[in-house]
Amino acid sequence: MSHHLSEQETIRREKLKELKSIGIEAYPAALYPITHFSTDVKNTFSESTKEAFAHVQMAGRILSLNDKGKVFFIKIQDSKGIIQLYVKRDDICPGEDKTLFDKLVKHLLDLGDFLGVSGEVFITKTGEISIHARTLVLLSKSLKPLPVVKRDEEGNVFDAVTDPEFRYRQRYADLVINPAVKDVFIQRTKIINHIRTFLNEQGALEVDTPVLQPIPGGAAARPFITHHNALDTPFYLRIANELYLKRLIVGGFDWVYEFSRNFRNEGMDRTHNPEFTILEWYTAYKDYLWMMEITEKLFESIALALHGTTELKIGDQIISFKAPFKRISMYDAIKENTGTDITDMDENALLHFCHDKNIPTDKTMGRGKLIDEIFSNTAEKKFIQPTFIIDYPVEMSPLTKQHRSKPGLVERFELMINGKELANAYSELNDPVEQRARFEEQSKLMERGDDEAMYIDFDFLRALEYGMPPTSGIGIGIDRLCMLFTNQPSIQDVLFFPQMRPETTLS
């Protein structure tokens, strides 16, 4: 398939040839040392500090070119912001040969090119902190024009590119033309670094576990399957890292955690992506009550570290992350929102209830999945303020310890914030006999056609038989967490490169 070039792309390629003809390398290999960044200069330069800025060397992408004859005003964007260059013909070309200015600056530079500049910082007559350029170096020629974005005199964007198809597919361009996008991903990194510090200071140990697994265990989800050629056996991309982290608790570690890239071969929407990041940690000699308390502390500390307050505006809501959070049982949450107590309903009664409430069901669903659907459809979106939904039916939680005082329930919670699940935690089941029975129940669901039912992991059962201490574990969806704390409406807005259907016309 031929690569069709636009008029602009054709012109830029002609300029590339002309650059070579006058001896200017469009993609030089030499090191270009940077001494200053745009925002640092603009925040610290003044008449009293100008001596420190008598010689600066900077680089960035050209965002605007303003031709004033023998003077050019060029705005470049570096990794921190935007700054203006004052480029005078006689300063750039002090001798008789004015080729560099007349050819390069006036005719061969384009928006999107990377430019290196050295000179001194000064304030223009209009009061703008700028670089008086003494030397210019073309560092990289842009052959494809960026979408035009309108900015005011201060560089504020008021005509941003908002098309999600373009933004998600060409994130590299999105980051250039929509500066706020970069801020979201910087915040994401700050969140992860904060969590890592929080856990390390508590004495937790960060570990790595396999992405390729012979059994896709630790969650109820449809896996991606692949083939290991050397072993000639099927393997799965992990849907969870839970069972491997528990093996480490068996092995004698007291507290382990992992930021895990997981893969689930399921639907995509504003809160689901097939590839996602989850934080899981497991702590020996703890239970789900302790886990609720430390989870509250973590979320409260993230809000304070990122925003300096526990009261955040998320969408149209003001959400308080001040601990403690509300707690309510799953059955009570459903009753509160439907007026019906489903505690003692069997599978048949639950099917009738779903039918009456227009909740979709199918024949593969057991009692646990029916209750999950009822909660998701009637209650989940109602919990805006941070709320622990606690004490789940045993059928929904095959890896969770039986409740110490409530028959038929398990010691589990999910944390709901702004109508979405952010965390899922248990007092972990450490009885190998009961765990085997729970896995066998999952196998029966698989036989009924439930392709999200759990596989039996016989090696994990063997590990439990060696003995696992009382343990509490949690999984926190990092992508959803970042959506929450950066106030983004879609999971695709906190993933650099979300999965999309491949382009058929790209060549």
SULZITA-V385966 format. One record per residue. N is the residue number from 1. SS is DSSP state (H for helix, E for strand, L for the rest). D_FIRST is the distance of its C-alpha to the first C-alpha in Angstrom with 2 decimals. Layout:
n & ss & d_first
N & SS & D_FIRST
N & SS & D_FIRST
This chain:
n & ss & d_first
1 & L & 0.00
2 & L & 3.82
3 & L & 6.62
4 & L & 9.07
5 & L & 12.54
6 & L & 15.69
7 & H & 18.82
8 & H & 20.36
9 & H & 17.57
10 & H & 17.75
11 & H & 21.55
12 & H & 21.61
13 & H & 19.71
14 & H & 22.30
15 & H & 24.99
16 & H & 23.78
17 & H & 24.33
18 & H & 27.67
19 & H & 28.78
20 & H & 28.37
21 & H & 30.26
22 & L & 33.25
23 & L & 33.30
24 & L & 32.11
25 & L & 30.04
26 & L & 27.42
27 & L & 27.25
28 & L & 30.79
29 & L & 31.76
30 & L & 35.42
31 & L & 37.10
32 & L & 37.78
33 & L & 40.82
34 & L & 41.18
35 & L & 44.78
36 & L & 44.47
37 & L & 42.31
38 & H & 42.21
39 & H & 44.17
40 & H & 46.69
41 & H & 47.47
42 & H & 47.77
43 & H & 49.97
44 & H & 52.34
45 & L & 52.67
46 & L & 55.91
47 & L & 58.53
48 & L & 60.41
49 & L & 57.43
50 & H & 55.80
51 & H & 57.10
52 & H & 54.79
53 & H & 51.82
54 & L & 52.81
55 & L & 49.80
56 & E & 46.63
57 & E & 43.18
58 & E & 40.30
59 & E & 36.52
60 & E & 34.01
61 & E & 31.07
62 & E & 31.80
63 & E & 32.20
64 & E & 34.03
65 & E & 35.05
66 & E & 38.24
67 & E & 39.25
68 & L & 43.05
69 & L & 43.30
70 & L & 44.77
71 & E & 44.09
72 & E & 40.88
73 & E & 40.78
74 & E & 37.77
75 & E & 37.28
76 & E & 35.58
77 & E & 34.86
78 & L & 35.70
79 & L & 35.82
80 & L & 39.02
81 & L & 38.75
82 & E & 38.66
83 & E & 40.94
84 & E & 41.47
85 & E & 41.61
86 & E & 44.03
87 & E & 42.70
88 & E & 45.24
89 & H & 44.50
90 & H & 47.72
91 & H & 47.37
92 & H & 43.90
93 & L & 44.92
94 & L & 48.74
95 & L & 49.06
96 & L & 48.51
97 & L & 44.78
98 & L & 42.98
99 & H & 39.45
100 & H & 38.30
101 & H & 39.27
102 & H & 38.52
103 & H & 35.07
104 & H & 33.80
105 & H & 35.52
106 & H & 35.58
107 & H & 32.22
108 & H & 29.74
109 & L & 30.08
110 & L & 27.91
111 & L & 28.27
112 & L & 26.77
113 & L & 27.74
114 & E & 30.07
115 & E & 33.42
116 & E & 36.50
117 & E & 39.91
118 & E & 43.50
119 & E & 46.59
120 & E & 49.30
121 & E & 49.38
122 & E & 51.29
123 & E & 51.74
124 & L & 50.75
125 & L & 53.10
126 & L & 51.29
127 & L & 51.99
128 & L & 48.53
129 & E & 48.41
130 & E & 46.05
131 & E & 45.29
132 & E & 46.77
133 & E & 44.17
134 & E & 45.55
135 & E & 42.41
136 & E & 38.70
137 & E & 35.91
138 & E & 32.17
139 & E & 30.96
140 & E & 27.24
141 & L & 25.06
142 & L & 22.93
143 & L & 19.63
144 & L & 18.87
145 & L & 21.76
146 & L & 23.48
147 & L & 24.51
148 & L & 27.82
149 & L & 30.79
150 & L & 34.27
151 & E & 37.12
152 & L & 40.83
153 & L & 42.97
154 & L & 43.48
155 & L & 39.78
156 & L & 39.98
157 & E & 36.85
158 & L & 37.56
159 & L & 34.17
160 & L & 32.20
161 & L & 28.67
162 & L & 29.42
163 & L & 26.32
164 & H & 26.23
165 & H & 22.58
166 & H & 21.72
167 & H & 24.68
168 & H & 24.19
169 & H & 20.45
170 & L & 20.70
171 & H & 24.23
172 & H & 24.04
173 & H & 23.89
174 & H & 26.39
175 & H & 28.85
176 & H & 28.80
177 & H & 29.32
178 & L & 31.54
179 & H & 34.29
180 & H & 36.09
181 & H & 33.24
182 & H & 34.03
183 & H & 37.68
184 & H & 36.95
185 & H & 35.45
186 & H & 38.31
187 & H & 40.69
188 & H & 38.98
189 & H & 39.65
190 & H & 43.21
191 & H & 43.80
192 & H & 42.74
193 & H & 44.81
194 & H & 47.76
195 & H & 47.66
196 & H & 47.46
197 & H & 50.48
198 & H & 52.35
199 & H & 52.01
200 & H & 52.75
201 & H & 55.89
202 & H & 57.00
203 & L & 56.80
204 & L & 53.61
205 & E & 51.50
206 & E & 47.69
207 & L & 46.16
208 & L & 42.89
209 & L & 42.42
210 & L & 39.70
211 & L & 36.35
212 & E & 35.87
213 & E & 38.83
214 & L & 40.19
215 & L & 41.58
216 & L & 39.89
217 & L & 43.20
218 & L & 44.81
219 & L & 43.40
220 & L & 42.79
221 & L & 39.01
222 & L & 36.20
223 & L & 34.63
224 & L & 31.26
225 & E & 31.78
226 & E & 30.40
227 & E & 31.72
228 & E & 33.58
229 & L & 32.90
230 & L & 35.90
231 & L & 38.29
232 & L & 36.59
233 & E & 37.30
234 & E & 35.58
235 & E & 35.55
236 & E & 34.92
237 & E & 33.63
238 & L & 36.81
239 & L & 37.74
240 & L & 40.78
241 & L & 42.65
242 & H & 46.08
243 & H & 47.39
244 & H & 46.63
245 & H & 48.35
246 & H & 51.34
247 & H & 51.52
248 & H & 52.07
249 & H & 54.92
250 & H & 56.41
251 & L & 56.09
252 & L & 58.26
253 & L & 56.13
254 & L & 57.64
255 & E & 54.69
256 & E & 51.01
257 & E & 47.89
258 & E & 44.14
259 & E & 41.19
260 & E & 39.05
261 & E & 35.35
262 & E & 35.41
263 & E & 32.91
264 & L & 33.63
265 & L & 31.33
266 & L & 32.47
267 & L & 31.74
268 & L & 30.45
269 & E & 32.38
270 & L & 34.01
271 & L & 36.12
272 & E & 34.08
273 & L & 31.04
274 & L & 30.27
275 & E & 30.65
276 & E & 33.73
277 & E & 36.56
278 & E & 40.14
279 & E & 43.34
280 & E & 45.84
281 & E & 49.28
282 & E & 52.26
283 & E & 55.82
284 & E & 58.76
285 & L & 62.07
286 & L & 60.61
287 & L & 60.06
288 & H & 58.04
289 & H & 60.77
290 & H & 60.39
291 & H & 56.61
292 & H & 56.92
293 & H & 59.01
294 & H & 56.72
295 & H & 53.65
296 & H & 55.47
297 & H & 56.25
298 & H & 52.65
299 & H & 51.23
300 & H & 54.07
301 & H & 53.47
302 & H & 49.72
303 & H & 50.59
304 & H & 53.21
305 & H & 51.12
306 & H & 48.14
307 & H & 49.98
308 & L & 53.66
309 & L & 54.76
310 & L & 54.80
311 & E & 54.29
312 & E & 50.61
313 & E & 48.99
314 & E & 46.16
315 & L & 44.59
316 & L & 47.71
317 & E & 49.94
318 & E & 52.26
319 & E & 52.17
320 & E & 54.88
321 & L & 54.15
322 & L & 57.84
323 & L & 59.11
324 & L & 60.42
325 & L & 57.97
326 & E & 59.10
327 & E & 59.35
328 & E & 59.39
329 & E & 59.10
330 & H & 56.23
331 & H & 58.69
332 & H & 60.38
333 & H & 57.07
334 & H & 56.27
335 & H & 59.86
336 & H & 59.79
337 & H & 56.76
338 & H & 57.54
339 & L & 61.32
340 & L & 61.20
341 & L & 62.17
342 & L & 59.94
343 & L & 61.56
344 & L & 63.27
345 & L & 60.78
346 & L & 59.59
347 & H & 56.17
348 & H & 57.27
349 & H & 58.77
350 & H & 55.65
351 & H & 53.53
352 & H & 55.91
353 & H & 55.78
354 & H & 51.96
355 & H & 52.14
356 & H & 54.69
357 & L & 52.53
358 & L & 49.27
359 & L & 47.77
360 & L & 45.10
361 & L & 46.11
362 & L & 45.25
363 & L & 47.25
364 & L & 45.85
365 & L & 47.49
366 & L & 50.69
367 & H & 53.28
368 & H & 51.59
369 & H & 48.25
370 & H & 50.07
371 & H & 52.00
372 & H & 48.85
373 & H & 47.28
374 & H & 50.52
375 & H & 50.60
376 & H & 46.94
377 & H & 47.39
378 & H & 50.86
379 & L & 51.64
380 & H & 48.86
381 & H & 47.69
382 & H & 51.33
383 & L & 51.84
384 & L & 50.92
385 & L & 53.32
386 & L & 52.92
387 & E & 54.47
388 & E & 54.91
389 & E & 54.64
390 & E & 56.89
391 & E & 58.43
392 & E & 55.82
393 & E & 56.64
394 & H & 56.56
395 & H & 54.08
396 & H & 51.39
397 & L & 51.87
398 & L & 52.00
399 & L & 52.16
400 & E & 54.85
401 & L & 58.61
402 & E & 60.97
403 & L & 62.62
404 & L & 65.96
405 & L & 67.90
406 & L & 65.82
407 & L & 65.38
408 & L & 62.02
409 & E & 60.22
410 & E & 58.48
411 & E & 58.52
412 & E & 55.12
413 & E & 53.82
414 & E & 50.64
415 & E & 50.48
416 & E & 49.37
417 & E & 48.57
418 & L & 47.29
419 & L & 46.82
420 & E & 44.58
421 & E & 45.35
422 & E & 45.20
423 & E & 47.09
424 & E & 48.42
425 & E & 51.42
426 & E & 54.06
427 & E & 57.26
428 & E & 55.64
429 & L & 56.89
430 & L & 58.46
431 & L & 60.46
432 & H & 58.70
433 & H & 60.50
434 & H & 59.51
435 & H & 55.94
436 & H & 55.67
437 & H & 57.01
438 & H & 54.52
439 & H & 51.60
440 & H & 53.04
441 & H & 53.08
442 & H & 49.37
443 & H & 48.81
444 & H & 50.53
445 & H & 48.15
446 & H & 45.18
447 & H & 46.76
448 & L & 46.92
449 & L & 43.14
450 & L & 42.93
451 & L & 39.73
452 & L & 40.74
453 & L & 44.13
454 & L & 44.93
455 & L & 44.87
456 & L & 48.10
457 & L & 47.86
458 & H & 50.73
459 & H & 50.44
460 & H & 50.84
461 & H & 53.90
462 & H & 55.28
463 & H & 54.84
464 & H & 56.76
465 & H & 59.50
466 & H & 60.20
467 & L & 60.94
468 & L & 59.06
469 & L & 61.21
470 & L & 61.16
471 & E & 57.81
472 & E & 55.93
473 & E & 52.16
474 & E & 49.66
475 & E & 45.95
476 & E & 44.73
477 & E & 41.24
478 & H & 40.14
479 & H & 37.23
480 & H & 39.60
481 & H & 42.27
482 & H & 40.01
483 & H & 39.14
484 & H & 42.89
485 & H & 44.03
486 & H & 41.27
487 & L & 41.61
488 & L & 37.98
489 & L & 37.39
490 & L & 34.43
491 & H & 33.70
492 & H & 30.17
493 & H & 32.00
494 & H & 33.59
495 & L & 30.63
496 & L & 28.39
497 & L & 25.31
498 & L & 26.10
499 & L & 24.12
500 & L & 21.55
501 & L & 19.15
502 & L & 15.76
503 & L & 13.15
504 & L & 10.55
505 & L & 8.42
506 & L & 8.69
507 & L & 6.46
